């Protein structure tokens, strides 16, 4: 039976130190994964024992495609052109899985996505302040409001391939895509769902368990990697990247910006619903 899902692990050549840890944990906690796996990178090759990996190598398509010069969104768009299934499960190279993946639930969500033409089912909703409401499609799914600060998020999620491509724009970074893509998404009627925060976040369990994320601003996030890697005998050179240090003042500023953005998105959504704009 042909599978209608591809696992897409989005990465970049400069993050190759994540690949061994990621795929060791992936193969440990999702050993029976039935779906094809694509690792999206610019130019490098990679293989992991026991996994049938396909490497996209999107940077080999032109002589001007030097590593680091291809925008994030262009790398992803090029990779999506290589995908043969109608849906993908989006992961990133620093989503280090620390518990067993719920294959049965993912299959249930995939069936719902196909039957009801759902554009996006997020498996790691982190915006607890967004407006959600229970979905009638499944008791473990919530609907993400059009006014959500991160209606589009690059956390682990099922995506309809054509829908994801329609939101992407050439020249954007991942950070820009989440923000500008969310603005594009609030204008459209596409159905965006996520895991129930009551049944998952509140209980500390997820369909794909990981701490978002293992790397912050190019540096290791100690809480997500040190104990986990030690438990699984994963050895990395932490000195190469160093560890990310949280700045209390910066955290407050980020929180205020998020609040302002949430208010802005809600106002735009309200005016659009009342046909004032």
Helices and strands as residue ranges (DSSP letters): E 5-10, G 13-18, H 19-29, E 36-40, E 53-55, G 58-61, H 72-80, E 87-92, H 103-116, E 120-122, E 132-134, E 141-144, E 157-160, H 161-167, H 174-185, E 192-195, G 201-203, E 215-216, E 219-220, H 222-231, H 238-241, H 248-273
